[in-house]
Amino acid sequence: MNRNDLRRADLNLLVVFETMMRERNVTRAGERLFLGQTTISSALGRLRALFNDPLFIRTAGVMEPTARAVEIHARLAPALEGIAEALSCTQAFDPLTSDASFHVGLSDDVEYALLPRLMRQLRDEAPNVTLVVRRADRWQLPQLLSAGEISLGVSLTQELPASTHCRRLRPMQPMLLRADSAAGPLDLDAFCRRPHVVVSSMGNVIDDVDHALGLAGRRRKVVLAVPQFSALPALLAASDMLAMVPDYVAQAMAQLEGMRAEFVPLDLPTPDLSMAWRGASHNDPRERWLRSRFCRYVGTQERAAVAA
């Protein structure tokens, strides 16, 4: 196919194809693109005719791509990314009138404690914009960015793809969360004696708290590990269990009846909560606006005026 032949190619079909390669499911592809199953099925029929290949074969409820589909996707994905970037550079962005859809990744603590404030502001500033959130901790974030499944992520970060940009949003100050009625803050002896709940998406029961205690020759007893912060209020209620959470989670939960937040009787590291985004979207006016909103409403107040 030469460039003149591109006139018979429908760009919308190529977007459907790329989405199917990611989702491997007609229903999920339709939800991602805000299209009905009938429309997706029709597009697949036209794609099969265009490429003269079945492209996807249903096996055990999953649409498995053919070898030809995998080959096409390897060439097509970077081309579509380049087209999207080129088009975005020529289009003005007005948040008040835009109906753009953004796919972002957030760690569980950010989703629980910081997303509500961000959404309240976005509803005022960009009432027709859609934010699609994926769960993204420090281990999932690099893969989601590399695959193009999200354009931006907020989490603790570790090794990121080479083309990724990253900006610190705020420090994560560990706080002690409790729901008992005992007077006064806990000292280190009581802290070690009481049972602990750990929040870990990977099911880990040992974290920075245990390492710091080990250096001091102390230990604590972890009796429960859960994957998300939203479970803590019900778990801690009417119990002597403790939980360590970031300061912004502690502040959000301390507003609930019976929940108390206090400083930890132990020196602990304060890792950075960071925002990472794809190099391909760095100059996109829409994405630049979204990053500025995350800086203002998810970052610390002293970073409110910083542009991303």
N, C-alpha and C positions, 0 to 999 in steps of 0.2 A: 504494500500500500504506500503510495506517495502522498505528498501533502494535498494534492487536488482531491484525492480519494477521501480525505477527512471530511469533506462536505456531506457525505452520506452517514457519518457517525454522529450519534446523538450523545452529547456529553452527559445528559441525565442517566442514560443507560450505563455509562461507565461508572458513575457514582453509585448506582445500584449494585453493579458488579463488585466494586471495592467493598461496599458495606456487607454484601453477602460473604465475601471472603473473610471478613472479620467475625461476623455473627454466626455463619453456618446454619442459619435458621430464618425462614421466610417471615415468621411473625416478628422476631426481634429486629430483623432488618427493616421491616415496615415501621416499627415503633421508633427506631433510630431516625428514620427519614420522614416520619409523620405521614406515612402512606399506608393504604389498605393492603391486605394480602393479595387481593385481586390485581391491584396495580403492580405489585412486586412480581407476581407470577407472570403477568403479561410482559413485563420488562425482561424477565428471564427467557421467555420464549423468543423475544426479539434478539437478545444477546446470543442465544444459541444459533440463531440463523446468521447473525453477523460473523461469528467466529467459526461456524460450521463445526461445533463441538458441543456435547451435552453440558459441559462446564461443571455441573453439580449433580451428584448422584445421591439419592436418599438412602442412608444406611443407619439402622437403629435410631431413627428419629432425628438424625443429623444430616445436613446436606454436605457431603464430602466433595471437595473440589477435585476435578480430574487433573492429570499431569499437565494438560494444556492450559487449564485455568491457573495453576500455580505459576507456569511460565509467563502467562499474560500479566498476572498480578505483579510479578517481579519487575516488569518493565513499566507497567501502568501506574503503580502507586507513586513513584517519585514524579512522574509527569503530571498527575493530577495535583500533587502538592505544589508544583511550580506554577500551574495554571491558577490555583486558588490564591497563591501569594501575589501573582501578577495582577489579578483582578482586584484584590483588596487594596492594592496601592493606588488604584484609580478611582476608588469609590469613597465618597465622604461618609462619615459615620455620625449619625444623630441619635443618641440613646433614647430620646423622647419618642421617636417615631420608628426606631429599628425593631424588627421582629427576629433578630438573630438568635441562634441557638448555640450555646457554649457548652462544651463537654469538659468538665474539670474533675480532678481527683482530690479528695480531702481525707485526711486521717480522721479516725473516729472522734478524737477529742475536739478537733476543729469543727466537724459537722455538728457535734452536740452543743458546744459552748459559743462558737464564733459565727457560724453560718446564720443563725437567726438575726443577728444585728445586720449582717451584710444584706440579707434578703429584704429587711425592712427598708433599707436605703435604696436597693435596686428597684423595689416596687414604686418608689417615688421618682427615681431618676430615669428608669427605663421600664415602664409598665408592661411592654409587650415582649421583652426579652425572656428567653427560656434558659434556665441553668439546669443542666443534666449532671448529677453528681455521681461519681464512681468512688468506691472505697479504695483508698490508696495509702498504705503505710510506707515506711522507708524501703521495704523490700519490693513492693509492687510498683512503686512510682516510676523507677527507670524503665521497666518493661512497658507500662502504659504510655509513657512519653515516646519511646522508640517506635511502638506500633501505631502511633497516631490516634490512639483511642481517646486521649485527652490532649488538650493544648496547654493546660496549666495544671499544676498540682501544688498543694500546700501540705507539708508534713515535715517531720525530721527527714534529713536527706543523708544518703551515703554516696556511693559511686553512681554518677549520672552519665548519660550518653554524652559524647564529646561535643555535640552541637547544642547542648542544652545550656540555657542561661539560668542563673540562680541568684536570688536576693534574700537576705535575712529580713524577716518580718518582726520578730520579737523573741526575747529569751523565754524559756519555759522554766519558771520557778516552781520547784516541787512544793506542794502543800499537803498537809495532813487533813484528811476528811474523816469525820466521826459523827455518830448520831446518839451517843450515850449522854447521860445527864450528869456525869461526874464533873465536879467543879474544877476550874483552872486548867491550864495547858498540861499536856503529858510530859514527864521527864523521860530521859533515855531508858531508864529501867522499865517504866510502864510501857513505853513504846515497844520494847523488845518482848515484854511479857504478853501483850495483847495479841490476839489472832489477826492476821492480815488478809485482805483481798487484793489480788493483783489483776490489773487489766492488761491483757496481752493478746494481740491478734494472732500470734504464733503459738500461744499456749505455754509461753515461758513463765516459770515461777521464780526465776532469779534475775535481778536487774541491778541497776546502779545502787539502789538502797542496800542490797545484800553485800555488794562489793565494798561500800563505805563502812558498813557494820563490821565486815571482816577485817578491815584495816584497823578498826578500833577494838578488835578482839571480842566482838559481840555478834549475836545472831537473832533473827526473828523467826516467827512461825507463820508460814503462808498456808492457809487452810482452803483457799479457793482461788482459782484463776478463771476469769471471764473474758470474752472477746470484745466487749464494748462498755463504754462508760455509763450509758443510760441505765444499766442494770444496778448501779451502785446504790441509789437512794433506797430502793426497796430491800436490797440485801443488808444494808447497814442499819436500817430502822429496827429499833428494839433489840439491838445486839451490842456486843462489846467489840465488834470487828472494826478494823481501821483500813483505810485505803490511801495510797499516795497518788495524787493527781496533779496535773499542771495547774498553775494559779488561776487561769481563766476558767477552767472546769470547776475548780473549788469555789470561785466567786459565783458562778451560775448555780451550783448546787446549794450553796449556803443560803440562797434566797428561798429554798424549799423549807417547809416547816420541819424542825427537828434536826436539820443538817448543820454541822459546825465545821469551820475551816480554821486551821491555825498553822503556824510555822513549825517546821520539823526540828526536833532536838538533835540535829545531826547536820554536818556540812555535806552538802550534795552538789554535784555538777548542775549547771543550768544550760542545757543544750539549746541550740537555736531552732526555732520554728522558721522554716524557709519556704519561699515560693520558687518553683522551678517551672520553666516554660520552654517550648520547642523553639529552636533557632528559626525554623521555617515560618513561625508566626510572630517573630520579633518585631517586624515593622508593620504588621497588620493594624490599621487604626482601631478596629473593633477590639482586638486582643490587647492593644496598648491601653485602651480605656478600661477594660476589665481588670488588667493588672493594677491600674491606678486605684480602682475601687477596693481591691484586696489590700493594697498598701494602706489605704485610708481607714478601712473599717475592720480589717482583721489584724493589721500590724499595731504596734504601740502608738500612742498618741503623738510622740515626738517624730514619728515618721509620716504623719498624716499628709504633709505637703510634698512628700517625695514622689516623683513620677517614676514609673517603671520603664 
